[in-house]
Amino acid sequence: PHREELIQDLSKCWKDPQMGVVYGGMIRELLLSFMKATGQKPLSIIFYRDGVSDGQFYQVLLYELDAIRKAYASMEPSYQPAVTFVVVQKWHHPRLFPNNHNNRNSTDTSGNILPGTVVDSNICHPTEFDFYLCSHAGIQGTSRPAHYHVLWDENNFSADEIQSLTNNLCYTYARCTRSVSVVPPAYYVHLAAYRTRCYMEPDHPEITKLRGARSKDRAVRPLPALKENVKN
């Protein structure tokens, strides 16, 4: 079957016999968590999205931006935060090199370009808002920059502002003391998805080799109850 790129649970709505219309979904849960922590609703939402190919940009944007809007509208009809929707891609072919490789001030210790290097012209799309960012210091081999596509921007970021924000976020990854190659929100999603496989994939070793196979009848293991001492 064709790989499914859309996130289905960003916003949900269903009817309960006793409670009437009930709203849910990941975006609403995050908004409620933010309100609980800060006492106010966020004025801006910056949505970093991974796992989208070039040909599916606008299909994903239309579906998921609509889900985000439904989620914040369910909080309060007049609540309309500004949304910026950014797709990050790691699997591509371009590599970045310094103009003068003999100049040690333009490379790190491994000979790669310096972390924080941004390219937003010449090799980028002539009309769309995209840029390459090498936010990490390469340890071995040639560093691969991340390719960011700003598909929607109600916050009216300038190129320098969104590039600086994205690069700065790469220094906040909780599991590493160095900057990372992909913006941490996308990195954390990979970790969560990898962990979810422990509960979704069958136990049989031969079946787990069929990575591309999907079965609607696949049993989902129940998640263990969250222990009281880690809830907060």
N, C-alpha and C positions, 0 to 999 in steps of 0.2 A: 504493500500500500504506500501511497505518497506520504512523505514525511509531513506531519502536521506542525505548522509553525505558529499558529495562533494560540495565545494563552486564554483558555476558556473561563477561568475562575477569577478574572480581575473584578468583575461585578456580577452579582446574582440577585435575583428577585423571585420570590415564590409566595404563594398564598397559604396561610395557615388557618385552619378552621376556627381557632380561638383568637389568634393575634391579628388576623387579617393579612395585609401585605407585609412581608418580611424582607429586609434588604441584607445582603451579605457580600462576600467576596474579599479578595486580598487587599484591594485598594482601600475599601471602607475600613477593614481591620487596621491597616497602617495609619489611616487618618485618625481613628479612635485612639490608637496607641500614642500618636503624637499629641493629641489633645489631652490625654491623661497625664503625659509627662510634662507638658508645657503650659497647660491651661488655656490654650488658644489653637485655632485652626491654622494650618500652614497657608501662607499667602502665595507660595510658588511650589510647583511640583516639577522636579527634574527626573525624567524617566529614562534610565539607561537600559537598552534592550540588546541582548545578544542572540545569536543563532538565527539570523535572518539573511537570506541571500538577496542579491541585488534585485532580482525579478519579483520579489515579494514585498518590497519596501512599502508600497502604498496600499496593498491589501492588508498588511499587518497594521499600518498606521491608521487606516480608516476604522478597522474593527476595534483595536485596542484604545485608540484615542476616544472613541465613542463610549467604550466601557469605563474609562477613567472619568469621563464627564458624567455618566450615569451614577458612578460611585459618589462623587462629591456632591451631586445634586440631591442624592438621597440623604445627605447630612442636613442640608438646609437649601431650599429652593434658590435663595439669593446668593448662596456661596459659590463663587466662581474663581478659584485660584488660577494663576497663569501656569500653563503647562509647556514644558520643553521636552521633546521626544527625540532621543539620540540612539542610533543603532551603532554598536561597536562590532567590528569584524577583525578577527585575528588570522584567519586562513586566507592569505592572499600572497601574491608573488613579489611585489615591490620590496626592495631593501634600500636602506639609506646609508651613504658613505660620505665622509668629509671630502671637500674639494682638494685639500692638501693633506694626504695621509701621513706625510712626514712631519707635519706640525703636531707635536704632542699635546698642544693646548686645545686642539680640536677633537681629540679622541680620549677615551678613558683608558684604563690600564690594559684592557683586552683588545684595544685597537678599534673598538666600536665608536659610533657617534655618542656624544655626551647625553646623559639622561635629561629629558626636558626639551629635546630637539623637536620642533614642529615644522612640517612642510604643508602649506595650504595653497600652493600655486604650481603651475606647470604640469605636474603629474596628477592634479586633482580635477574633478569635474568642472567644466567651464561655466556652468550655470547653477549648480547645486551647492549646498553649504556642507563641505566635507573637508577633512584634514587628516594627515598622518601624524601620530604622536609617538615618539619613543620615550616613554616615561621611566624606563628602568635601565640600570647599568648591566650590560651583558657580562656574563661570567665565562661562557665558553661558546665559541662559534659566532655567527653573525646575528646581531640583534634584529628581531622582527618587530617593526612598529605596528601599533594598532591603528586601524582605519576607522575613523568616526564619521558618521553621517547625521547631520542635524536635519531631521525630517520635518519638525514642527517646532516653532519657537515663539511662544506668546510672551516670554520674558524679555524679548528683544536684546539678547546678548550680542555684543560685538564678537568678532572672531577671536580677539585677544582674551576677552572675558571668559568665554566658554572653554577655550584652550587652557587658560590658566587654572580655571576651576577643575577641569578634568585632570590636569597634571598634578595639582595639589591633592586631589582625592587619592591619587595613586600612592601617596605616602601615608595613608591612614589604614592600610590593610592590617587587621589585627593579628594575623598569624606570621607576620614577617617584619623584621626591623629595617628592611630596605624598601625602596619603591618597587611596585609591581608593574607588569607590562600591560595590564588591562584594568580599567577602572573598577575598584572594589565591589560596587553593587553587582556587577556582572560576574565577578569572581566568586562572590558568596553564593550566587545562584547555581554556579557549577558545582560547588561543594554540596549544596542542598540536594541538587538533582542526583549527584553521584551517591549520596547517602540513601536517597529514596530507592535506588535500585536494589538495596538490600531487602526492601519490603515488597518490591514489585516483581522481581524475576523469580522464575521457578527454581527449585532446589536441584533438579537433575542437571549434572554437569554437561551433558550433551545438548540439552535445550538451551543452556546459557550461552553456548557458542553461536547460536543463531541470533546475532545481535540485531539484524535487520527485521526479524520476524516479529509480528505483533498478533496477539490473539485477544479477541474480545472476551473469550471465556477464561482468560488468565485470572487465577485467584489472587486476591490482594491480601497480604498478611495484615492482621490488625496491628496498629501501632501500640507499643507498650504505654501504660499509663505514666504520665509525667510525675516524677517524684516531687514531694512537697518542698524539699530543700533547694530545688533548682527552678521553681516556678517564677521567682522574682530575680 
